[in-house]
Amino acid sequence: MDAQTTRTRSGSLKGGPGMPSWLRIAGVAVGAVAIVLVFNLAVFLLFAMPPLAGMAWVAAVGGVFLWWHARRRPDGRPSALARRIRLRRPRVPAWWIAGTVGATVVGMLGVARFVELAAGPLDLTDSPFYRDILAYTETLPGWLAFAFAAAVVVPIIEEFAFRGRLQRAMEWEWGNPAVAVVATAAVFALVHVGGPHPFLLVVPFLVGIACGVVVILSRSIWPAVILHGVWNGLMSSLALADRWVDEVPAETGTGLLIPVAALMVLVGGAWWAYLIRRWRSELAPKGGASSAFE
């Protein structure tokens, strides 16, 4: 079977044979960002609805998105799109997924603490979006509707678009999974930048790298969706926690939390060092582009 046949069966990038690789990747990147923006905007129309109606709306948007990607061919086999984005059962055990999600979240909480110390506390009170969230989540149904959107539907949309479409396209074009992971994480971070300080790009960039590596090692999009969902849920809860928990005084919090944050980074880093050492061959450059579709 020649490379062109393999590419077609695997759900190839569209474009003529003479189109430069960078132009094909740029097209996929623009498409991935557009998908995220359109569907996320649709999801957060929930703020204009009562909580129960909002939850039903978010479920409907997520359902349409999943149907688009998971629909099958007339013969019952997965579509080329579903195969391309690795929409299949993970090829790693449950303990591997749980350990990776837990260690990543612990490590990233430590990183986030150091980023906050470097960049200063992020003041969200001037953000209309944050004020909408605060108002909507004052009641339990509103909080549940927002949590469902942020921790379930949005991670599915973003992982399918970034790790499923964009990273997969880069793997195909360049034959280098590690470079594809880093490049996709950079785009992901730029879309998620939370303020003007460059240090604020660190956390989404590292989360993007973690999700990208998880997809390759598990050969499935779902562990990355789980990791992304747990992180989003935790970050959303912490961002809203000041309405229930008194703020820790700065002079106490800094001295107390720096050693804890360092320990958390070490724990997360140790797990990831094990993963990379154990499965480093999966991230090595491949001999040909078609091998990216194993």
Residue, then its C-alpha position, 0 to 999 in steps of 0.5 A: m500500500d503506498a503512502q497516498t493510499t494510507r493517507t486517504r484511508s486515514g483521513s488526510l489533510k485536504g489540499g493539492p499535492g503542491m501545497p506547502s506543508w506549512l500552509r496545510i498546517a496553518g489551515v488546520a490551525v485556523g480551523a481548529v481555533a475556529i471550531v473552539l471559538v464557535f462551539n465555546l461561544a455556543v456553550f456559554l450562551l447558557f448564561a442567558m438561560p435559566p440554569l436547568a435550560g442552560m444545562a440542557w442547552v450545553a448538553a445539546v451543543g455537546g451532543v451535536f459536537l460528539w455526533w459530528h465526530a463520532r458518526r459512523r459510516p454506512d457499514g458501521r465502521p468509524s469514519a475517517l475523522a473519528r480514526r484521525i482524532r483517535l476516537r477510540r478506547p485507550r490502549v493503557p490501563a485505568w491506573w495509568i490514566a488515573g495516575t497521570v491525571g492525578a500527578t499532572v494536576v498536583g504538579m500543575l497546581g505547584v507550577a501555577r503557584f510559582v506563576e502567580l508569585a512571578a506574575g502577581p495575583l490575577d485580578l478577574t473582577d474587571s472581566p465581564f465574563y468572570r462577573d457573569i460566572l459569579a452571578y450565574t453560579e450563585t445558586l446550586p443549579g447554576w453552579l452545576a450547569f457551569a461545571f458541566a460546561a467547563a469540566v465536560v463539554v468544553p474539554i471535549i471540544e478543545e481536545f478534539a480540535f487541538r489534540g485531535r485535529l491540529q496535533r494529528a495533522m502536525e504528526w502526519e506532516w512532520g513525522n515528529p510527535a514531540v514537535a507536534v505536541v509542543a507546537t499544538a500546546a503553543v497554539f493552545a496556550l495562546v488561545h487560553v492566555g489569561g492576561p498580559h504577563p508572559f508567565l501566564l502562558v506557562v500553565p496552559f502551555l504545560v497543560g497542553i503538552a501533558c494532554g498531547v503526550v497523553v494522547i500519543l501514549s494512550r493512542s486515544i483522545w479520551p485520557a486527554v479529555i479526562l485530564h483537561g476536564v479535571w483541570n478545568g473543574l478544579m481551576s473553576s472551583l478555585a476561581l469561585a472559592d473566594r465567595w466561601v473561603d477567606e483569603v489567606p494573608a499574603e505574608t502567611g501564604t507565601g512562606l507556607l505554600i512555596p515549599v508545598a508548591a515545590l513538593m507538588v512540582l517534584v511529585g508531578g515531575a517524577w511521574w512524568a519522568y517515569l512516563i517519558r523514560r518508559w515510553r520515550s520511543e513513542l515520542a521519537p521522530k518516525g520514519g514516515a508520515s504514515s506511521a503517525f496513524e498507528 
